């Protein structure tokens, strides 16, 4: 089952967006800021990320992997399996109840702006697709929104 986010406008050059997202350690200061910055926490609440706020301290990062707690699923871990400079970062689940690939595509718009789209291709059994499909679409859209809010 494949789902795509809407295309997000990023007010930063594609090189900077790619450099930030291709090394997941770069997300650590953002996570730490989200834990302490009340204005940012309020923005997250308004964007529908209320549940994520409580789980921020449980996120584990390395340069190539991320482990995120997911309600009712346990921890989901993904590892970067491919990088295409300035264009795409591809992930694969390592610890997850379902096998999935996830990728972040970036394209330049101007010298100072870019656009991004996220895609997930999850191996969801046919019988569960009706229950999971909407949640998967909402989830990928929320992740895209969060990545679009980053100051690159």
URURNOR-V296921 format. One record per pair of residues at least 6 apart in sequence whose ideal C-beta (glycine too) atoms are under 8 Angstrom apart, sorted by the first residue. I is the first residue (numbers start at 1). GAP is how many residues later the second one is. Records with the same first field share a line. If there is no record, write none. Layout:
I=GAP + GAP
//
This chain:
1=120 + 121 + 122 + 123 + 128 + 131 + 132 + 135
2=117 + 118 + 119 + 120
3=116 + 117 + 119 + 130 + 133 + 134 + 137
4=113 + 114 + 115 + 136
5=112 + 113 + 114 + 135 + 136 + 138 + 139
6=111 + 135 + 138
7=108 + 109 + 110
8=107 + 108 + 109 + 136 + 137 + 139 + 140
9=100 + 104 + 106 + 139
10=7 + 96 + 103 + 104 + 105 + 106 + 138 + 142
11=101 + 102 + 141
12=100 + 101 + 102 + 140
13=95 + 98 + 99 + 100 + 101
14=72 + 92 + 93 + 94 + 100
15=71
16=136
17=89 + 97 + 99 + 135
18=67 + 68 + 69 + 71 + 88
19=7
20=6 + 7 + 130 + 132
21=68 + 83 + 85 + 126
22=58 + 61 + 67
23=40
24=37 + 38 + 39 + 40 + 41 + 42 + 56
25=36 + 37 + 38
27=34 + 39
28=33
30=120
31=25 + 28 + 30
33=7
34=6 + 7 + 10 + 19 + 22
35=21 + 22
41=12
43=106
44=6 + 8 + 9 + 102
45=8
47=95 + 98 + 99 + 102
48=94
49=93 + 97
51=20
55=13 + 14
58=10 + 11 + 17
59=7 + 8 + 9 + 10
60=6 + 7
61=6
64=15 + 16
65=12 + 13 + 14 + 15 + 29
66=11 + 12
67=8 + 9 + 10 + 11 + 28
68=7 + 8 + 9
69=6 + 7
70=6
73=23 + 24
74=23
75=20
76=17 + 19 + 20
77=16 + 17 + 18 + 19
78=13 + 14 + 15 + 16 + 18 + 24
79=12 + 13 + 15
80=9 + 10 + 11
81=9 + 10 + 11 + 20
82=6 + 7 + 8
83=6 + 7
86=20 + 22
87=18 + 19 + 20
88=15 + 16 + 17 + 18
89=14 + 15
90=11 + 12 + 13
91=10 + 11 + 12
92=7 + 8 + 9 + 10
93=6 + 7 + 8 + 9
98=24 + 25 + 26
99=23 + 24
100=20 + 21 + 22 + 23
101=19 + 20
102=16 + 17 + 18 + 19
103=15 + 16
104=12 + 13 + 14 + 43
105=11 + 12 + 13 + 14
106=8 + 9 + 10
107=7 + 8 + 9
108=6
109=6
116=28 + 31 + 32
117=27
118=22 + 25 + 26 + 29
119=21
120=16 + 20
122=10 + 14
124=8 + 9 + 12
//
